Amino acid sequence: MTSLPDNRNPLKTLQRLRQNPDSTEFVYLRPFRTDEITPLNPYHLEIVPHSDIDKSNFFTLSSFGVTHFLNEKPEFTELEQWKREHFLFNNIIKIHVFKKYRVWKSYKVWRDFVRYGKMRKHSKQLEENLFWMTPAFQTALFKVRSSCMDLKTMKLHNASKGMLYTLEEFFTSQQAQRGKVMETLKGFWDGAVDTARAACIATLESLEEGLFGSKAADSSAPQFTSTEKDKSSPRAESFRYTVMASKRVVQRRLYYFLRLCDYIIFNTLQTMVTDSVSDLVTFVQGEQLDSDQVIAKKDSKDPKSNAIFLTQILLQDGSLVFSPASSEFENEFESIISGFVDTVSGSIRLLNHEDLESFTELYEPETEENEASTVADIIQNDDDFQNLLEALKKAIENAFSACDEYLKTFEPFRLMLFENEQLDISELKDGAESGEISLSDFKGKFDSFGSQRENIRLLPDTKDCLIFHVDSREFKECIAPSPASCLEKLENLLPVLAASKQRKILDEVNTANNILLKHPGTVSDFVALLDFIAELNTRKDDMDAEFKNLQEHYTLMDNFNVKVAPVDRAAFQMLVPEHSQMKNMLELLDSTKEEEMVKWSAVLAEDIKKFHGQIEALQTMSQDAQLLEDHEVLDPVLSLTMELKEQSIALERAAKQNQTLQTVFGQQVERYPLLEEVVADINLKRGMWEALNDITTVTESWKSTLIEDMPVKEWDATVQKWFKIATRADRELASNPVAPKLKAIASTWKDLIPSCGDLKNPALQDRHWEKLEQIIGFKIKRDTEGGNNEDALTLGYLLSKNIMMFREDIQRISTEATQEAVLEEMLGKIKSVWNHAEFTLNPFKEQKDVFILAGIDEIQALLDDSMVTMGTILSSRFVKGIRPEVETMEGKLKSLQNVLDEWLNVQKNWMYLEPIFSAPDIQRQLPTEAKMFLDIDKGLKNLMK
């Protein structure tokens, strides 16, 4: 209605009429249809003149209401009522079900018609093709189905509740059951083949009856093939083709019948395997009990075991393992289930059976789906079968998880075994002897090993963990000897340690008793006794502790029934009175100590008086005149000085002992100045004669030594010692002809050895040797080897040439050589640096064969450093020998500096002028200057290529 013009819209007209309710004006209306397809809307009206109305069906509209004239019969509706119905109708038809009613009503009628037709068609096809509707096939299928139902009751496994299997026994039982099932399946397949053969024969006979009529038709069949004339008859050929086509159709039906039988049988075999595996899963999962049943079973006096399989706990390679292990059970169950599949897959399917091939030989299912699937393929691809395998594996894993929890209770015993194996008796013995391991530690070990033995005894022999009966007896037998072996080792060690302690204490007690019971004969013996008593008093507590420890040691062995050798036991019993005697004697001597001190103090005073006389006697012997006289043979005087030396040492030792004794007795310590003088005099005379003997014997061997082989420092130290002794003897021993003689010889060698050391200087060059030869006045053959040649550069040769007279000159030249070597090394470093120095060159602009000097900072720094070093060399006072070489190098460096400065200046100017004179206009304006620059440019570029 909204598409009508306002003057033809009833609602607009109605609004206008209501403005004048008393008016008698009215308008004519007729139904408005947009097209022939859209359903008629009784409220979709348009205003028309009276001439355009359909007198059999029109409306009038006034301010009082709407009048509908249908076949000249009026029907009046009040205005408000009509408006309400108009509103309701137009909103209802907008609802989806009413809006699409005509569409879905037509579709439903069409769909019901088509569906009914298809159902009637398919019903007919089922009646014609369904095997269950054919008597021969129906009977065969019933027989096959019945056999399959009987076969389903048979299990592929043989697992009985209440029996305890080893893994091997369980596997053997399943193999035996497999043999029985295979025999049954053989009979089943034979019966299925016979049933299928009978159905096929009956179907073919039915075909022949349909083709040839009665059974007599069998005799008429040969009529078509009896003569050549009949064979060539077109009618015979047509009939024979009809027979073959019919047989081909029937054999096609037989093919699908056999395939259906295979499907039924395959389904049965699949069900057998699935049910058997399901039984195994239930069998392995065990009885599922709720919490109340578990508590009741624990409280039962004779609880029934749910264990099915036997496994053992063993110790292998230091680890606790189950035998058989989880993997072995899983592998065996996989093998058993594989046996299930192999058992039902062993026969040939009916479609491929040789006795039934003749019934389908005319039909070749080339376009049919592949029929090569086997029972094994169907079973393996079955999701339920795979889920059962996973459930079986999980059940075994869960059962072994419980076993693993139980196995953890044996872990402390495995660690115990490992720790016991680490028990080192030698280490225990060393620790006990050093005091690191006490008797309480040994007692702890005895208690620990005893507890281990008891805990092993209390370990359960067996335990049920869900479906597993865990046997731990072999493990117990394996670990049981460990604590016993450790106890045996301790029992063998303790007596050895006791005997060692006992011997030590007994030796110490016996030694103490022997010393304490012996009466001292001298003051020194008495002081030694006092020292021993003091030491013994210091050790008293330790000795008592050691004796107590020994007693506790024997108590420990008695408490743990450790066998002790009768000899050791008797020695311990004898030690007790010996120890008591030592303590008694010590107390007695402590009580009489003051009295004995007074007695022995007087004896010491008398001994010191005698000691002074011994010192005077030694002084008299040291004044013997032959000690200050020159001798050709030195052995007698050396023996005398040695004897005096030994006596002086003995008196010094006695003097110190007397002073110590005086300190012990509380007396004033006496000094012995005379003894010190006598000892110093004897030592000086002894040193003088020893030096004279050494300087005449040792230096003789030195003379044949080449100067390059001589240890200068060592020999110089020896000569200095001789010279020092000679100087002191010459000063302190008046009128002594030996000291000047020794000093003269030592002086000669004192000058010779340093001079020879200077001649060993490796820095000496030929020019230095020439200077030396000029000074000493003879030619030195430096290349002579060996000491047999008279001119060889040996110590004796130089001594014979009085080389020591030129000591200062030799030292000066050697110093010059050393300093010149240092300067030469500095000069050599400068030369080496410049031999490897390089200038950095960069291409000039884009020209590849013309270069310019780049940064020269490094070269300039190197040149500055070299000049500084050359100044240092030239300022040295030792440069004279190498001055020409130094001055040459200095000149080169200065020339390099000048050349480098000039080079950089030329290069700078050239680089500035080169772009200027390269311009043609400049060349034309300044031809002379351009020609001069060109000459310089060519020369420089040729130089820098």
MOCOR-V663199 format. One record per residue. RES is the residue in one letter. PHI is phi in whole degrees, -180 to 180 (NA if undefined). OMEGA is omega in whole degrees, -180 to 180 (none if undefined). NEAR is the number of other ideal C-beta (glycine too) atoms within 8 Angstrom. Layout:
{{RES,PHI,OMEGA,NEAR} {RES,PHI,OMEGA,NEAR}}
This chain:
{{M,NA,180,10} {T,-69,179,4} {S,-82,-180,4} {L,-80,173,10} {P,-63,-177,5} {D,-59,-178,6} {N,-74,179,7} {R,-114,-179,8} {N,-88,-177,13} {P,-60,-177,12} {L,-67,177,7} {K,-66,178,9} {T,-65,179,12} {L,-63,179,11} {Q,-63,179,8} {R,-68,-179,7} {L,-65,-178,13} {R,-71,177,9} {Q,-69,178,5} {N,-129,-172,8} {P,-65,-177,5} {D,-88,-178,4} {S,-73,178,7} {T,-98,-180,4} {E,-69,175,8} {F,-147,179,8} {V,-129,178,10} {Y,-94,180,13} {L,-128,173,13} {R,-139,178,13} {P,-61,-178,9} {F,-111,179,9} {R,-122,180,8} {T,-72,179,5} {D,-157,-176,5} {E,-84,-176,4} {I,-89,-178,3} {T,-65,-180,7} {P,-62,-179,4} {L,-70,176,7} {N,-106,-176,9} {P,-65,-180,6} {Y,-103,178,8} {H,-93,-171,9} {L,-120,176,11} {E,-133,179,11} {I,-82,-179,13} {V,-135,173,10} {P,-72,-176,6} {H,-61,-178,6} {S,-71,-176,4} {D,-99,-177,7} {I,-81,172,10} {D,-98,-172,6} {K,-64,178,6} {S,-83,-177,6} {N,-160,177,8} {F,-151,-177,10} {F,-129,169,11} {T,-126,-177,11} {L,-127,176,12} {S,-135,180,10} {S,-73,-179,10} {F,-99,-180,5} {G,163,-177,10} {V,-121,178,11} {T,-115,-179,10} {H,-105,178,8} {F,-102,180,12} {L,-123,-176,8} {N,55,175,5} {E,65,176,6} {K,-109,-178,6} {P,-81,175,6} {E,-140,-175,8} {F,-95,176,7} {T,-130,179,11} {E,-61,-173,8} {L,-61,-179,12} {E,-66,179,6} {Q,-63,-179,9} {W,-66,178,11} {K,-62,180,9} {R,-64,180,8} {E,-65,176,10} {H,-59,180,9} {F,-64,-178,8} {L,-64,-176,8} {F,-64,-178,11} {N,-66,176,10} {N,-80,-180,8} {I,-66,-176,8} {I,-70,176,9} {K,-83,176,7} {I,-66,-171,8} {H,-59,-174,5} {V,-65,178,6} {F,-80,-179,9} {K,-66,-177,8} {K,-100,-173,8} {Y,-59,-176,8} {R,-63,-179,7} {V,-70,-175,7} {W,-71,176,8} {K,-65,178,8} {S,-66,-180,8} {Y,-63,-178,8} {K,-64,179,8} {V,-62,-179,8} {W,-68,-178,8} {R,-65,179,8} {D,-62,-180,8} {F,-66,-180,8} {V,-64,-179,8} {R,-60,-180,8} {Y,-62,180,8} {G,-64,180,8} {K,-65,-179,8} {M,-64,179,8} {R,-66,179,8} {K,-67,-178,8} {H,-70,176,8} {S,-60,179,8} {K,-64,179,8} {Q,-63,178,8} {L,-62,179,9} {E,-62,-179,8} {E,-81,-171,7} {N,-108,-176,7} {L,-69,-177,8} {F,-64,-179,10} {W,-68,180,7} {M,-89,178,8} {T,-100,-175,9} {P,-55,-176,5} {A,-64,180,10} {F,-70,-179,12} {Q,-60,179,11} {T,-62,-179,9} {A,-64,-179,14} {L,-65,177,13} {F,-62,-180,8} {K,-65,179,10} {V,-63,180,14} {R,-62,179,9} {S,-63,178,8} {S,-63,180,12} {C,-65,179,12} {M,-63,177,8} {D,-66,-178,8} {L,-68,-179,12} {K,-63,-178,10} {T,-74,-178,5} {M,-87,-179,9} {K,-99,177,9} {L,-80,-178,13} {H,-113,175,12} {N,-136,-178,8} {A,-126,-176,11} {S,-113,175,5} {K,-67,177,6} {G,91,178,3} {M,-100,179,6} {L,-110,-176,8} {Y,-105,157,10} {T,-82,-178,7} {L,-61,180,13} {E,-67,178,6} {E,-62,-179,8} {F,-64,179,12} {F,-65,178,11} {T,-63,179,8} {S,-62,180,11} {Q,-69,178,13} {Q,-66,177,9} {A,-64,178,9} {Q,-63,179,12} {R,-62,178,12} {G,-62,179,8} {K,-63,-179,8} {V,-64,-180,11} {M,-64,175,10} {E,-63,179,8} {T,-63,180,10} {L,-64,178,13} {K,-63,177,9} {G,-65,179,8} {F,-62,-179,10} {W,-66,177,9} {D,-62,179,8} {G,-65,179,10} {A,-65,178,13} {V,-65,179,12} {D,-62,180,8} {T,-63,179,12} {A,-65,179,15} {R,-63,-180,11} {A,-63,179,9} {A,-65,180,13} {C,-67,179,13} {I,-64,-180,8} {A,-62,180,9} {T,-66,179,15} {L,-67,177,11} {E,-65,178,8} {S,-62,177,9} {L,-64,-180,11} {E,-64,177,10} {E,-63,179,11} {G,-70,-179,6} {L,-85,-173,10} {F,-108,179,9} {G,89,-178,6} {S,-73,179,6} {K,-66,178,5} {A,-66,179,7} {A,-60,179,12} {D,-63,-179,8} {S,-81,179,6} {S,-85,-179,9} {A,-59,-179,9} {P,-65,-179,7} {Q,-59,-179,7} {F,-78,-176,11} {T,-126,-174,8} {S,-77,-177,6} {T,-130,178,5} {E,-65,-179,5} {K,-67,178,6} {D,-66,-178,11} {K,-64,-178,10} {S,-85,-180,7} {S,-70,178,8} {P,-60,-180,5} {R,-65,179,6} {A,-66,179,12} {E,-63,180,10} {S,-67,180,8} {F,-68,180,9} {R,-64,177,9} {Y,-65,179,8} {T,-63,179,9} {V,-62,-179,9} {M,-65,178,9} {A,-64,179,8} {S,-65,179,11} {K,-62,-180,11} {R,-64,178,10} {V,-66,-179,8} {V,-66,180,11} {Q,-65,173,13} {R,-61,178,10} {R,-67,177,10} {L,-65,178,13} {Y,-58,-179,12} {Y,-71,175,8} {F,-64,179,15} {L,-63,178,15} {R,-64,177,11} {L,-62,177,10} {C,-61,177,14} {D,-61,180,11} {Y,-62,180,8} {I,-63,-179,12} {I,-67,180,13} {F,-60,178,11} {N,-61,178,9} {T,-64,-179,11} {L,-64,177,12} {Q,-63,179,14} {T,-64,178,9} {M,-58,-178,14} {V,-66,-178,15} {T,-62,179,13} {D,-66,180,10} {S,-66,178,12} {V,-67,177,14} {S,-63,176,9} {D,-62,179,11} {L,-64,178,14} {V,-62,178,12} {T,-62,-179,7} {F,-63,-177,11} {V,-78,-180,13} {Q,-67,176,9} {G,78,-177,10} {E,-77,180,4} {Q,-91,-177,4} {L,-113,172,7} {D,-82,-173,5} {S,-63,-179,6} {D,-65,180,6} {Q,-68,178,8} {V,-64,180,9} {I,-65,179,8} {A,-63,-180,8} {K,-69,177,10} {K,-67,-179,7} {D,-77,-178,5} {S,-68,-179,8} {K,-72,-180,3} {D,-128,-177,4} {P,-66,-179,7} {K,-79,-178,6} {S,-84,175,7} {N,-98,-177,9} {A,-67,-179,12} {I,-119,-174,14} {F,-115,180,13} {L,-104,174,11} {T,-140,-176,14} {Q,-120,172,11} {I,-96,-179,14} {L,-128,176,11} {L,-110,-179,11} {Q,-127,178,6} {D,54,176,3} {G,81,-179,6} {S,-124,176,7} {L,-84,-179,10} {V,-137,173,9} {F,-97,176,13} {S,-135,-1,8} {P,-71,-179,8} {A,-91,-179,9} {S,-59,-179,9} {S,-62,179,6} {E,-67,176,9} {F,-63,-179,13} {E,-63,179,10} {N,-65,-180,8} {E,-66,178,12} {F,-66,175,13} {E,-62,179,8} {S,-65,179,9} {I,-64,-179,12} {I,-68,174,13} {S,-61,176,8} {G,-65,176,12} {F,-57,-178,14} {V,-64,179,13} {D,-65,-178,9} {T,-64,-177,12} {V,-81,-179,14} {S,-99,-173,10} {G,-78,-175,7} {S,-95,179,7} {I,-85,-180,5} {R,-67,-175,10} {L,-61,-179,13} {L,-61,-177,11} {N,-104,-178,6} {H,-72,-176,10} {E,-65,180,5} {D,-75,-177,6} {L,-114,-178,14} {E,-65,-178,9} {S,-66,-179,5} {F,-81,-180,11} {T,-129,-174,13} {E,-69,-179,7} {L,-81,-178,8} {Y,-108,179,10} {E,-116,-177,4} {P,-78,-177,7} {E,-67,-177,4} {T,-94,-179,3} {E,-81,-180,5} {E,-68,-177,3} {N,-64,-178,4} {E,-106,-175,8} {A,-86,-179,4} {S,-64,179,6} {T,-107,177,8} {V,-60,-179,11} {A,-61,179,9} {D,-63,-179,8} {I,-64,-178,11} {I,-68,-177,14} {Q,-66,-180,9} {N,-91,-179,5} {D,-82,-179,10} {D,-64,179,5} {D,-63,179,7} {F,-63,179,13} {Q,-65,178,9} {N,-65,178,8} {L,-66,178,12} {L,-61,178,10} {E,-63,179,8} {A,-64,178,10} {L,-64,179,14} {K,-63,-180,10} {K,-66,179,8} {A,-63,178,12} {I,-65,179,13} {E,-64,179,9} {N,-64,179,9} {A,-64,179,14} {F,-73,174,12} {S,-64,176,8} {A,-64,178,11} {C,-65,179,14} {D,-64,176,8} {E,-63,177,8} {Y,-67,-179,11} {L,-64,-180,11} {K,-63,179,7} {T,-68,179,6} {F,-95,-178,13} {E,-61,177,9} {P,-59,-180,7} {F,-75,174,12} {R,-65,177,13} {L,-64,178,8} {M,-60,180,12} {L,-62,-180,12} {F,-64,180,9} {E,-66,180,8} {N,-65,179,13} {E,-68,179,7} {Q,-81,-179,6} {L,-63,-178,9} {D,-112,-178,6} {I,-64,179,9} {S,-63,178,6} {E,-66,177,7} {L,-62,-179,12} {K,-64,179,11} {D,-64,179,8} {G,-65,179,9} {A,-68,-179,12} {E,-70,179,8} {S,-85,179,6} {G,91,180,6} {E,-72,180,5} {I,-114,-176,8} {S,-98,177,6} {L,-66,177,9} {S,-64,175,6} {D,-65,177,8} {F,-64,178,13} {K,-62,177,9} {G,-61,179,8} {K,-67,176,10} {F,-59,180,12} {D,-64,-178,8} {S,-64,-179,8} {F,-67,176,14} {G,-65,177,10} {S,-63,178,8} {Q,-60,-180,12} {R,-63,180,12} {E,-71,179,8} {N,-65,177,9} {I,-66,179,12} {R,-64,-177,6} {L,-83,179,5} {L,-63,178,10} {P,-67,177,5} {D,-74,-178,7} {T,-141,175,9} {K,-159,178,8} {D,-91,175,10} {C,-121,-176,12} {L,56,-175,11} {I,-91,-176,12} {F,-108,173,15} {H,-102,-172,13} {V,-90,-179,14} {D,-106,-178,11} {S,-113,-176,14} {R,-65,-179,8} {E,-65,177,10} {F,-64,178,14} {K,-62,179,11} {E,-64,-179,7} {C,-72,-174,9} {I,-95,-176,13} {A,-59,-178,10} {P,-68,-173,6} {S,-62,-180,12} {P,-64,178,14} {A,-64,179,10} {S,-65,179,9} {C,-65,178,12} {L,-63,180,12} {E,-64,178,8} {K,-63,179,10} {L,-65,180,14} {E,-65,177,11} {N,-80,-176,9} {L,-79,-174,12} {L,-58,178,13} {P,-61,179,14} {V,-65,178,9} {L,-64,179,12} {A,-63,-180,15} {A,-64,179,10} {S,-65,176,9} {K,-60,-176,12} {Q,-65,179,13} {R,-63,-180,8} {K,-62,-179,9} {I,-65,-179,14} {L,-64,179,11} {D,-62,-179,8} {E,-66,180,9} {V,-67,179,13} {N,-64,178,9} {T,-62,180,8} {A,-63,-180,13} {N,-64,180,12} {N,-64,-180,8} {I,-71,-177,9} {L,-67,-178,13} {L,-83,-177,6} {K,-87,-180,6} {H,-83,-178,3} {P,-69,-179,9} {G,-100,-179,4} {T,-132,178,7} {V,-62,179,10} {S,-62,178,8} {D,-64,-180,9} {F,-66,178,11} {V,-64,178,12} {A,-62,178,9} {L,-65,178,12} {L,-62,178,10} {D,-62,-180,8} {F,-65,179,11} {I,-64,179,13} {A,-62,178,8} {E,-63,180,8} {L,-66,176,10} {N,-65,177,9} {T,-66,-177,6} {R,-88,-172,8} {K,-59,-179,10} {D,-64,179,6} {D,-65,180,7} {M,-67,176,11} {D,-63,180,8} {A,-66,178,8} {E,-64,179,11} {F,-66,178,11} {K,-65,178,8} {N,-62,178,10} {L,-65,178,14} {Q,-62,178,8} {E,-67,178,9} {H,-62,178,13} {Y,-66,177,11} {T,-63,178,8} {L,-61,180,14} {M,-65,178,12} {D,-67,-179,8} {N,-64,-178,6} {F,-106,173,8} {N,57,177,5} {V,-84,-179,11} {K,-74,179,6} {V,-119,180,10} {A,-62,-179,8} {P,-56,-179,6} {V,-65,180,6} {D,-67,179,12} {R,-65,179,9} {A,-65,179,8} {A,-63,178,10} {F,-66,179,12} {Q,-68,177,7} {M,-75,-177,8} {L,-68,-176,14} {V,-60,179,8} {P,-69,178,7} {E,-63,180,12} {H,-66,178,11} {S,-66,179,8} {Q,-61,180,9} {M,-61,-179,12} {K,-65,180,9} {N,-66,-180,8} {M,-63,180,12} {L,-64,178,14} {E,-66,-179,8} {L,-65,-178,8} {L,-66,177,11} {D,-63,-178,9} {S,-75,-178,6} {T,-103,-175,8} {K,-63,-175,10} {E,-64,-179,6} {E,-64,-179,7} {E,-68,180,9} {M,-62,179,9} {V,-63,-178,8} {K,-62,-175,8} {W,-78,175,13} {S,-66,177,11} {A,-65,179,8} {V,-64,-180,10} {L,-63,180,14} {A,-61,179,9} {E,-67,-180,8} {D,-66,-179,10} {I,-69,177,11} {K,-61,179,8} {K,-67,-177,8} {F,-65,177,12} {H,-62,178,8} {G,-65,178,8} {Q,-65,180,10} {I,-66,-180,13} {E,-64,179,9} {A,-64,179,8} {L,-66,179,14} {Q,-64,180,11} {T,-62,-179,7} {M,-66,-177,9} {S,-73,179,12} {Q,-91,-179,6} {D,-60,-174,7} {A,-66,-176,6} {Q,-67,179,9} {L,-74,-179,11} {L,-115,178,10} {E,-108,179,8} {D,-78,-178,6} {H,-131,175,8} {E,-76,179,3} {V,-103,-173,5} {L,-96,-174,9} {D,-62,-180,6} {P,-61,-178,9} {V,-69,176,11} {L,-67,178,11} {S,-65,-180,8} {L,-65,-180,11} {T,-66,178,14} {M,-68,179,9} {E,-63,178,8} {L,-63,180,14} {K,-62,-179,11} {E,-64,179,8} {Q,-66,180,10} {S,-66,179,14} {I,-64,179,8} {A,-64,-180,8} {L,-68,177,14} {E,-61,179,10} {R,-63,180,8} {A,-66,180,10} {A,-64,178,11} {K,-63,179,8} {Q,-66,179,9} {N,-63,179,13} {Q,-63,178,10} {T,-64,-180,9} {L,-64,178,12} {Q,-62,177,13} {T,-64,-180,9} {V,-63,-176,8} {F,-85,178,10} {G,81,179,5} {Q,-86,177,9} {Q,-72,-177,4} {V,-75,-176,7} {E,-94,177,8} {R,-94,-178,4} {Y,-130,-178,8} {P,-66,180,6} {L,-63,179,9} {L,-64,-180,13} {E,-64,179,8} {E,-65,-178,9} {V,-64,-179,13} {V,-66,179,11} {A,-65,179,8} {D,-63,-179,9} {I,-65,-179,13} {N,-63,-180,10} {L,-66,179,13} {K,-66,178,15} {R,-63,180,12} {G,-65,-180,10} {M,-64,-178,15} {W,-68,177,14} {E,-66,179,10} {A,-65,179,14} {L,-64,178,12} {N,-65,-179,10} {D,-67,-175,9} {I,-70,178,13} {T,-89,-179,9} {T,-102,-176,8} {V,-67,-177,9} {T,-66,178,10} {E,-64,178,7} {S,-74,-180,8} {W,-72,-172,11} {K,-62,-177,10} {S,-88,-176,8} {T,-89,175,11} {L,-68,-175,11} {I,-66,180,12} {E,-73,-180,6} {D,-99,-173,5} {M,-79,174,14} {P,-80,-169,5} {V,-61,-176,11} {K,-62,-178,6} {E,-64,-178,7} {W,-69,179,11} {D,-64,178,11} {A,-64,179,8} {T,-65,-179,9} {V,-65,179,12} {Q,-62,178,9} {K,-64,179,9} {W,-61,-177,15} {F,-65,179,12} {K,-65,178,8} {I,-64,-178,13} {A,-65,180,14} {T,-64,-179,9} {R,-69,180,9} {A,-66,180,16} {D,-65,-178,11} {R,-82,-171,5} {E,-99,-178,7} {L,-105,-176,11} {A,-69,178,4} {S,52,-176,5} {N,-117,-179,10} {P,-73,-176,9} {V,-76,-175,13} {A,-63,178,12} {P,-61,179,9} {K,-62,180,10} {L,-64,-177,16} {K,-69,-180,12} {A,-66,-180,8} {I,-65,-179,12} {A,-65,179,14} {S,-63,180,9} {T,-59,-180,10} {W,-70,179,12} {K,-65,177,11} {D,-87,-175,11} {L,-71,-174,13} {I,-61,177,13} {P,-62,179,12} {S,-64,178,15} {C,-66,177,14} {G,-64,177,11} {D,-66,179,11} {L,-69,178,14} {K,-81,-175,10} {N,-60,-179,10} {P,-69,-179,4} {A,-82,-179,9} {L,-66,178,11} {Q,-105,-178,9} {D,-60,-179,5} {R,-65,178,7} {H,-72,178,13} {W,-62,178,11} {E,-64,176,8} {K,-61,-180,9} {L,-61,-179,14} {E,-64,177,11} {Q,-66,-178,7} {I,-75,-174,10} {I,-82,174,11} {G,86,176,5} {F,-151,-177,6} {K,-82,178,4} {I,-103,178,9} {K,-90,-175,8} {R,-77,-177,6} {D,-92,-180,4} {T,-79,-179,9} {E,-112,178,5} {G,84,-177,7} {G,-102,-177,9} {N,-82,179,4} {N,-73,-178,7} {E,-64,-180,4} {D,-92,-180,7} {A,-63,-175,13} {L,-81,179,13} {T,-104,-180,12} {L,-67,179,13} {G,-66,179,10} {Y,-63,-180,11} {L,-68,178,15} {L,-64,-180,12} {S,-68,180,6} {K,-92,180,8} {N,53,-178,6} {I,-63,-177,13} {M,-70,179,11} {M,-71,-179,6} {F,-109,-173,10} {R,-60,-177,10} {E,-66,179,6} {D,-65,180,9} {I,-64,180,15} {Q,-65,-180,11} {R,-64,-179,8} {I,-66,179,14} {S,-64,178,14} {T,-65,177,8} {E,-59,-179,11} {A,-62,-180,13} {T,-64,-179,10} {Q,-66,177,10} {E,-63,178,14} {A,-64,178,9} {V,-65,179,8} {L,-65,178,14} {E,-63,178,9} {E,-65,178,8} {M,-64,179,11} {L,-65,179,13} {G,-63,178,8} {K,-63,178,9} {I,-62,180,12} {K,-62,-179,9} {S,-63,180,8} {V,-62,-178,10} {W,-74,176,9} {N,-67,-177,6} {H,-109,-179,6} {A,-75,-179,8} {E,-134,174,4} {F,-85,177,7} {T,-93,-178,8} {L,-116,177,8} {N,-121,177,7} {P,-62,178,8} {F,-84,-177,9} {K,54,-178,4} {E,-106,179,4} {Q,-83,-173,7} {K,-82,-174,5} {D,-111,178,4} {V,-123,-176,10} {F,-124,175,8} {I,-132,177,10} {L,-69,178,9} {A,-95,-179,7} {G,-61,-179,5} {I,-118,-178,11} {D,-62,-180,6} {E,-66,179,7} {I,-63,-179,10} {Q,-65,178,9} {A,-65,179,8} {L,-65,180,11} {L,-66,179,12} {D,-63,179,8} {D,-61,-179,8} {S,-65,179,12} {M,-65,178,11} {V,-63,-180,8} {T,-64,179,11} {M,-63,176,13} {G,-64,178,8} {T,-63,-180,9} {I,-64,-176,12} {L,-68,-179,11} {S,-82,179,6} {S,-75,179,9} {R,-77,-179,4} {F,-104,-176,9} {V,-83,-174,13} {K,-55,-176,6} {G,-68,-177,10} {I,-120,-175,11} {R,-59,-179,9} {P,-57,-179,6} {E,-65,180,8} {V,-67,-179,14} {E,-66,177,9} {T,-61,-179,8} {M,-66,179,12} {E,-65,178,11} {G,-63,179,8} {K,-64,-180,8} {L,-65,178,12} {K,-65,178,8} {S,-63,179,8} {L,-62,179,9} {Q,-63,-180,10} {N,-66,-180,8} {V,-62,-178,8} {L,-64,178,12} {D,-65,-179,8} {E,-66,-179,8} {W,-60,-178,9} {L,-64,179,10} {N,-66,178,8} {V,-62,-178,9} {Q,-62,180,11} {K,-63,-179,8} {N,-68,-179,8} {W,-63,-179,11} {M,-66,178,9} {Y,-75,-175,7} {L,-85,-174,9} {E,-60,178,9} {P,-68,-180,6} {I,-72,-176,8} {F,-80,174,14} {S,-80,180,6} {A,-73,-178,8} {P,-62,-177,5} {D,-67,177,6} {I,-66,180,11} {Q,-61,180,10} {R,-74,-178,6} {Q,-75,-178,6} {L,-124,-175,8} {P,-66,-179,8} {T,-67,179,6} {E,-62,179,8} {A,-65,180,11} {K,-67,178,8} {M,-62,180,8} {F,-67,-180,10} {L,-63,178,9} {D,-63,179,8} {I,-65,-179,9} {D,-62,179,11} {K,-62,180,8} {G,-63,-179,8} {L,-68,180,11} {K,-66,177,9} {N,-63,179,7} {L,-68,-174,6} {M,-93,177,10} {K,-71,none,7}}
